[in-house]
Amino acid sequence: MTELVETVTAPRWCDRCGEDTAAGGHEPCAAARALEPPRYCAHCRRRMKVQVLPVGWSAVCVEHGEIRG
């Protein structure tokens, strides 16, 4: 029987500004993310549909699905 194993890789893209995380200089993004939802998918760099609610937020990537916070 064959098992499918999904590889987990570190996010390549900043989920706030959408730029490459390897370029560095994302300290302001990390600070802002403490208060704001993500705007870009960290895996594919697509702009996400974000909904802010009184009890949290949800962000949806058409390729990778929904995350909540």
C-alpha positions in Angstrom: 0.0 0.0 0.0 1.4 3.4 -0.9 1.1 6.4 1.4 1.0 10.0 0.3 3.3 12.2 2.2 2.9 15.9 1.9 6.1 17.8 2.3 6.0 20.8 4.6 8.2 23.6 3.5 8.9 27.0 5.1 6.8 29.8 3.6 8.6 31.4 0.7 6.5 34.6 0.6 5.8 37.2 3.3 2.1 36.9 4.1 1.8 40.7 4.6 3.7 42.3 1.8 3.9 39.4 -0.7 7.7 39.7 -1.2 10.3 36.9 -0.9 11.1 36.1 2.7 14.7 35.3 1.8 15.3 39.0 0.9 15.0 39.9 4.6 13.8 43.2 6.0 10.4 41.8 7.1 10.6 42.9 10.8 7.9 45.6 10.2 5.7 43.0 8.5 6.1 40.7 11.5 5.2 43.5 13.9 2.1 44.4 11.9 1.0 40.8 11.6 0.6 40.8 15.4 -2.5 43.0 14.8 -3.5 42.4 11.2 -4.6 39.3 9.2 -2.4 38.0 6.4 -3.0 39.5 2.9 -1.0 37.2 0.7 -0.7 33.4 0.7 2.7 32.5 2.1 2.9 29.4 -0.2 1.9 30.8 -3.6 1.9 34.6 -3.2 -1.7 35.0 -4.3 -3.7 37.8 -2.8 -6.2 36.3 -0.4 -9.8 37.2 0.3 -9.8 38.5 3.9 -12.8 39.0 6.2 -12.3 40.7 9.6 -15.0 39.8 12.2 -15.5 41.1 15.7 -14.1 37.8 17.1 -11.2 37.3 14.6 -10.5 37.0 10.9 -10.5 34.5 8.1 -8.3 34.6 4.9 -8.9 32.4 1.9 -6.4 31.4 -0.8 -8.1 29.8 -3.9 -5.3 27.3 -4.1 -4.5 26.5 -0.4 -7.8 27.1 1.4 -8.8 29.0 4.5 -6.9 30.0 7.6 -8.4 31.7 10.7 -7.1 33.8 13.5 
